[in-house]
């Protein structure tokens, strides 16, 4: 499961939108837009470590739950 898929699963489990997560985390919505619209599977390409920590805190999970143990098809 990719980082984006993990994020989406956690977000959906809470019944949140990207806008709500971005607002709670204090991250620009454009970060999520770029990630989704440009097809980027890995948020580390569009978000720095501080933003990843904010994202994890907003979702009440550890950063490892979002980015750890990537299994990507290729």
C-alpha positions, 0 to 999 in steps of 0.5 A: 500500500502506498503512502497516499493509499494509507493516508486516504484509508485513515482519512476516510476512516475518520470521515474527513475531507482533504480540506478538513485534514489540511485545515486541522494540520495547518498544511496548504490545501494545494499540497493535497491538490498537487499530490492528487492531481499530479499523480504523486503517490508519495507525499514526501515529494510534496511535503517536508518532514514538519508537514508530515508530522502535522499530518500525522498529528491531525489524523491522530496516528504516528508518522510510521502508520502513514509512511512506513513499510511501503509496498509499491508495485513496479 
